[in-house]
Amino acid sequence: MHDDLTTSQRDLLARVLQHGGVLSAPFGHVGEDSQLPGILKDIDRLEAQGLLKVLREARGSPERLELTDAGYACLGMT
């Protein structure tokens, strides 16, 4: 079903799972070698696929990630 996920997207889902299904910001480190832009793209894509529920702050930045039932199923946690 979600075989088209990248390694970084699967890693992000697994990281949320490791935190009990809920992960709060920050999601990446800041600086010149920041991985944050890529992580934000992964968050948007996983949300669009229904694998994550994303709670956003007023400016629209992700503040909290929650695995959906589909996200758990994607990780084999049904």
One Martini backbone bead per residue (centre of mass of N, CA, C, O) as a GRO file, in nm:
protein
   78
    1MET     BB    1   0.059   0.061  -0.023
    2HIS     BB    2   0.351   0.209   0.097
    3ASP     BB    3   0.608   0.145  -0.106
    4ASP     BB    4   0.683   0.465  -0.184
    5LEU     BB    5   0.857   0.505   0.049
    6THR     BB    6   1.104   0.644   0.199
    7THR     BB    7   1.343   0.616   0.425
    8SER     BB    8   1.282   0.888   0.570
    9GLN     BB    9   0.979   0.832   0.609
   10ARG     BB   10   1.007   0.573   0.775
   11ASP     BB   11   1.181   0.700   0.998
   12LEU     BB   12   0.970   0.904   1.092
   13LEU     BB   13   0.755   0.702   1.175
   14ALA     BB   14   0.938   0.551   1.379
   15ARG     BB   15   0.990   0.796   1.562
   16VAL     BB   16   0.700   0.832   1.647
   17LEU     BB   17   0.667   0.549   1.767
   18GLN     BB   18   0.897   0.582   1.987
   19HIS     BB   19   0.693   0.826   2.108
   20GLY     BB   20   0.397   0.690   2.123
   21GLY     BB   21   0.277   0.843   1.846
   22VAL     BB   22   0.421   1.118   1.955
   23LEU     BB   23   0.561   1.425   1.812
   24SER     BB   24   0.752   1.697   1.895
   25ALA     BB   25   0.889   1.973   1.863
   26PRO     BB   26   1.162   1.925   1.715
   27PHE     BB   27   1.258   1.749   1.398
   28GLY     BB   28   1.527   1.917   1.360
   29HIS     BB   29   1.816   2.058   1.282
   30VAL     BB   30   2.005   2.345   1.292
   31GLY     BB   31   2.164   2.493   1.015
   32GLU     BB   32   2.354   2.433   0.743
   33ASP     BB   33   2.285   2.101   0.784
   34SER     BB   34   1.993   2.092   0.770
   35GLN     BB   35   1.702   1.863   0.769
   36LEU     BB   36   1.430   2.018   0.777
   37PRO     BB   37   1.325   2.049   0.483
   38GLY     BB   38   1.293   1.740   0.438
   39ILE     BB   39   1.106   1.683   0.677
   40LEU     BB   40   0.874   1.868   0.586
   41LYS     BB   41   0.814   1.709   0.328
   42ASP     BB   42   0.752   1.442   0.468
   43ILE     BB   43   0.519   1.541   0.637
   44ASP     BB   44   0.335   1.629   0.404
   45ARG     BB   45   0.321   1.351   0.263
   46LEU     BB   46   0.217   1.181   0.505
   47GLU     BB   47  -0.038   1.346   0.541
   48ALA     BB   48  -0.157   1.304   0.252
   49GLN     BB   49  -0.156   0.976   0.307
   50GLY     BB   50  -0.261   0.932   0.618
   51LEU     BB   51  -0.013   0.870   0.841
   52LEU     BB   52  -0.046   1.167   0.951
   53LYS     BB   53  -0.101   1.390   1.214
   54VAL     BB   54  -0.105   1.753   1.195
   55LEU     BB   55  -0.008   1.992   1.417
   56ARG     BB   56  -0.043   2.346   1.402
   57GLU     BB   57   0.057   2.643   1.406
   58ALA     BB   58  -0.038   2.956   1.319
   59ARG     BB   59   0.193   2.959   1.078
   60GLY     BB   60   0.199   2.624   0.991
   61SER     BB   61   0.383   2.478   1.164
   62PRO     BB   62   0.487   2.203   1.289
   63GLU     BB   63   0.420   2.064   1.631
   64ARG     BB   64   0.264   1.778   1.582
   65LEU     BB   65   0.282   1.420   1.572
   66GLU     BB   66   0.057   1.159   1.448
   67LEU     BB   67  -0.038   0.853   1.429
   68THR     BB   68  -0.220   0.668   1.237
   69ASP     BB   69  -0.363   0.385   1.154
   70ALA     BB   70  -0.207   0.376   0.883
   71GLY     BB   71   0.073   0.418   1.011
   72TYR     BB   72   0.075   0.162   1.178
   73ALA     BB   73   0.029  -0.033   0.939
   74CYS     BB   74   0.287   0.046   0.779
   75LEU     BB   75   0.462  -0.071   1.041
   76GLY     BB   76   0.307  -0.338   1.144
   77MET     BB   77   0.082  -0.220   1.384
   78THR     BB   78  -0.218  -0.399   1.394
   0.00000   0.00000   0.00000
